[in-house]
């Protein structure tokens, strides 16, 4: 349901409404089809199982790809109008912070992707990983197994990449590796020249990419055009299946991701991921979008929000285990986790 349609329609005694704040525009918009379909699957399955105290579950969409103040104002207005009972979603962390402040504990907010760590806001339940939990094992594996010793940290200039870089500096120092350069850039299309120049100038053999969505895709494409993709290890905490498809796949063996879930590949099948993909295909047909980590998080978030509405008590989040996968064409193959 559209946000303003929900505001005009008002409450229904037979329905609970979960606000779904996902990026319909902006850098992460490529993940929206997956996220919308997985959230709808969760809502349908909850309703078919009896709903929340006998009430059907409806979703009310909010575009979390807008500026932080705009998203926060829309969410606050919807809550004030009684159009949503709880909010679920993912976005960049500057947006999530603004939303949490706007709700200020008045309504539950389930934030589903990897987050910046630190103390969360009152009323906000974060079910993703902190930077240290998400990246530490992956960095250690690459240092030990790929001899990635000289790192450049490249990210967007906002709170999540900044927190990732702080964690990475600590981990790499303890591993005896070296951070030889760092660059934070604005959102949006940008000249990749300065980043590529920094990598060449510092003789880096590895890059931690803390960009998201289309910005991450653009940098990976620039790597390939510059011929750096075959000799420089790249690790991303935001690369998922939609982003890999947008890059056109990668066969270099040097592109790695440490998101909490990956599409199944030979010998590394994630049974939960497979089951979700099969249920989604049964619901929307064989052209169903891929179950990426962002979409899987939203599916879990909708179910967590329903439990919160039903019991009034949030369940402790189940932090995803650390994972590391290498891009192999258009799929990921898991190569390391806790080791």
SULTA-V456711 format. One record per residue. N is the residue number from 1. D_CENTER is the distance of its C-alpha to the mean C-alpha in Angstrom with 2 decimals. Layout:
n->N d_center->D_CENTER
n->N d_center->D_CENTER
//
This chain:
n->1 d_center->22.91
n->2 d_center->22.80
n->3 d_center->22.47
n->4 d_center->25.99
n->5 d_center->27.48
n->6 d_center->26.38
n->7 d_center->27.88
n->8 d_center->31.12
n->9 d_center->31.39
n->10 d_center->31.24
n->11 d_center->30.88
n->12 d_center->32.02
n->13 d_center->33.36
n->14 d_center->32.16
n->15 d_center->28.46
n->16 d_center->25.51
n->17 d_center->22.95
n->18 d_center->19.29
n->19 d_center->17.65
n->20 d_center->14.45
n->21 d_center->12.75
n->22 d_center->10.33
n->23 d_center->10.70
n->24 d_center->13.88
n->25 d_center->14.89
n->26 d_center->13.86
n->27 d_center->11.76
n->28 d_center->8.74
n->29 d_center->11.48
n->30 d_center->11.63
n->31 d_center->8.93
n->32 d_center->11.17
n->33 d_center->13.79
n->34 d_center->11.79
n->35 d_center->10.22
n->36 d_center->13.76
n->37 d_center->15.58
n->38 d_center->13.82
n->39 d_center->14.23
n->40 d_center->17.78
n->41 d_center->18.44
n->42 d_center->17.71
n->43 d_center->19.93
n->44 d_center->22.63
n->45 d_center->22.78
n->46 d_center->23.09
n->47 d_center->25.82
n->48 d_center->27.63
n->49 d_center->27.71
n->50 d_center->29.44
n->51 d_center->26.81
n->52 d_center->26.59
n->53 d_center->30.20
n->54 d_center->31.40
n->55 d_center->29.48
n->56 d_center->27.32
n->57 d_center->23.63
n->58 d_center->22.76
n->59 d_center->19.57
n->60 d_center->19.88
n->61 d_center->17.46
n->62 d_center->16.63
n->63 d_center->15.26
n->64 d_center->12.61
n->65 d_center->12.91
n->66 d_center->16.32
n->67 d_center->17.56
n->68 d_center->16.79
n->69 d_center->20.39
n->70 d_center->20.45
n->71 d_center->17.50
n->72 d_center->19.05
n->73 d_center->22.46
n->74 d_center->21.56
n->75 d_center->19.96
n->76 d_center->23.00
n->77 d_center->25.40
n->78 d_center->24.09
n->79 d_center->24.37
n->80 d_center->27.79
n->81 d_center->28.93
n->82 d_center->28.04
n->83 d_center->25.83
n->84 d_center->22.92
n->85 d_center->23.28
n->86 d_center->19.79
n->87 d_center->16.39
n->88 d_center->12.99
n->89 d_center->9.78
n->90 d_center->6.63
n->91 d_center->7.45
n->92 d_center->8.38
n->93 d_center->10.14
n->94 d_center->13.50
n->95 d_center->13.08
n->96 d_center->12.08
n->97 d_center->15.09
n->98 d_center->17.33
n->99 d_center->16.57
n->100 d_center->17.25
n->101 d_center->20.40
n->102 d_center->21.53
n->103 d_center->21.40
n->104 d_center->22.89
n->105 d_center->23.04
n->106 d_center->24.82
n->107 d_center->22.22
n->108 d_center->19.52
n->109 d_center->15.89
n->110 d_center->13.18
n->111 d_center->9.87
n->112 d_center->7.36
n->113 d_center->4.13
n->114 d_center->5.81
n->115 d_center->8.45
n->116 d_center->11.61
n->117 d_center->14.02
n->118 d_center->17.51
n->119 d_center->18.96
n->120 d_center->17.00
n->121 d_center->18.67
n->122 d_center->21.27
n->123 d_center->20.22
n->124 d_center->16.45
n->125 d_center->15.06
n->126 d_center->11.90
n->127 d_center->11.02
n->128 d_center->8.38
n->129 d_center->9.94
n->130 d_center->11.74
n->131 d_center->12.14
n->132 d_center->15.38
n->133 d_center->14.50
n->134 d_center->11.62
n->135 d_center->13.76
n->136 d_center->17.36
n->137 d_center->18.29
n->138 d_center->16.78
n->139 d_center->18.72
n->140 d_center->21.76
n->141 d_center->21.79
n->142 d_center->21.71
n->143 d_center->24.40
n->144 d_center->26.56
n->145 d_center->26.20
n->146 d_center->25.58
n->147 d_center->27.64
n->148 d_center->25.00
n->149 d_center->26.95
n->150 d_center->26.58
n->151 d_center->23.10
n->152 d_center->21.97
n->153 d_center->18.91
n->154 d_center->17.50
n->155 d_center->14.86
n->156 d_center->14.58
n->157 d_center->16.85
n->158 d_center->14.98
n->159 d_center->14.22
n->160 d_center->11.05
n->161 d_center->12.59
n->162 d_center->15.89
n->163 d_center->15.00
n->164 d_center->13.60
n->165 d_center->16.90
n->166 d_center->18.99
n->167 d_center->17.81
n->168 d_center->18.27
n->169 d_center->21.73
n->170 d_center->22.83
n->171 d_center->21.75
n->172 d_center->23.27
n->173 d_center->26.40
n->174 d_center->26.96
n->175 d_center->26.67
n->176 d_center->29.24
n->177 d_center->27.04
n->178 d_center->27.15
n->179 d_center->24.93
n->180 d_center->27.09
n->181 d_center->25.18
n->182 d_center->22.32
n->183 d_center->21.32
n->184 d_center->19.08
n->185 d_center->19.17
n->186 d_center->18.66
n->187 d_center->16.19
n->188 d_center->17.73
n->189 d_center->19.98
n->190 d_center->21.87
n->191 d_center->24.53
n->192 d_center->23.09
n->193 d_center->26.57
n->194 d_center->26.27
n->195 d_center->23.28
n->196 d_center->25.13
n->197 d_center->28.30
n->198 d_center->26.92
n->199 d_center->25.87
n->200 d_center->29.33
n->201 d_center->31.22
n->202 d_center->29.82
n->203 d_center->30.21
n->204 d_center->26.71
n->205 d_center->25.98
n->206 d_center->22.22
n->207 d_center->19.40
n->208 d_center->16.15
n->209 d_center->13.87
n->210 d_center->11.57
n->211 d_center->11.22
n->212 d_center->8.50
n->213 d_center->9.28
n->214 d_center->13.04
n->215 d_center->13.95
n->216 d_center->12.60
n->217 d_center->14.49
n->218 d_center->17.52
n->219 d_center->17.82
n->220 d_center->17.68
n->221 d_center->20.32
n->222 d_center->22.35
n->223 d_center->22.35
n->224 d_center->23.89
n->225 d_center->26.41
n->226 d_center->27.48
n->227 d_center->27.99
n->228 d_center->25.88
n->229 d_center->23.48
n->230 d_center->26.15
n->231 d_center->27.05
n->232 d_center->24.06
n->233 d_center->21.37
n->234 d_center->17.81
n->235 d_center->14.90
n->236 d_center->11.26
n->237 d_center->8.41
n->238 d_center->6.04
n->239 d_center->8.42
n->240 d_center->8.22
n->241 d_center->11.25
n->242 d_center->11.37
n->243 d_center->11.30
n->244 d_center->13.88
n->245 d_center->15.94
n->246 d_center->16.03
n->247 d_center->17.34
n->248 d_center->19.88
n->249 d_center->19.12
n->250 d_center->20.30
n->251 d_center->23.43
n->252 d_center->24.04
n->253 d_center->22.79
n->254 d_center->21.34
n->255 d_center->17.67
n->256 d_center->15.47
n->257 d_center->11.85
n->258 d_center->10.83
n->259 d_center->7.65
n->260 d_center->8.93
n->261 d_center->10.26
n->262 d_center->12.05
n->263 d_center->14.59
n->264 d_center->17.99
n->265 d_center->20.37
n->266 d_center->23.90
n->267 d_center->24.55
n->268 d_center->20.95
n->269 d_center->20.28
n->270 d_center->17.78
n->271 d_center->20.00
n->272 d_center->17.48
n->273 d_center->15.44
n->274 d_center->18.84
n->275 d_center->20.02
n->276 d_center->17.17
n->277 d_center->17.72
n->278 d_center->21.44
n->279 d_center->21.30
n->280 d_center->19.26
n->281 d_center->21.80
n->282 d_center->24.60
n->283 d_center->23.43
n->284 d_center->22.78
n->285 d_center->24.56
n->286 d_center->24.09
n->287 d_center->22.22
n->288 d_center->19.19
n->289 d_center->15.89
n->290 d_center->14.12
n->291 d_center->12.11
n->292 d_center->8.80
n->293 d_center->6.26
n->294 d_center->4.36
n->295 d_center->8.13
n->296 d_center->9.35
n->297 d_center->7.64
n->298 d_center->9.32
n->299 d_center->12.38
n->300 d_center->12.72
n->301 d_center->12.26
n->302 d_center->15.04
n->303 d_center->17.20
n->304 d_center->16.76
n->305 d_center->17.75
n->306 d_center->20.71
n->307 d_center->21.85
n->308 d_center->21.74
n->309 d_center->23.89
n->310 d_center->26.18
n->311 d_center->26.87
n->312 d_center->26.12
n->313 d_center->24.65
n->314 d_center->20.97
n->315 d_center->20.57
n->316 d_center->19.45
n->317 d_center->15.81
n->318 d_center->15.68
n->319 d_center->13.67
n->320 d_center->12.37
n->321 d_center->14.80
n->322 d_center->14.25
n->323 d_center->14.09
n->324 d_center->14.99
n->325 d_center->15.60
n->326 d_center->17.58
n->327 d_center->17.33
n->328 d_center->20.56
n->329 d_center->21.24
n->330 d_center->18.74
n->331 d_center->17.52
n->332 d_center->16.15
n->333 d_center->18.67
n->334 d_center->17.99
n->335 d_center->20.30
n->336 d_center->19.74
n->337 d_center->18.23
n->338 d_center->20.38
n->339 d_center->23.13
//
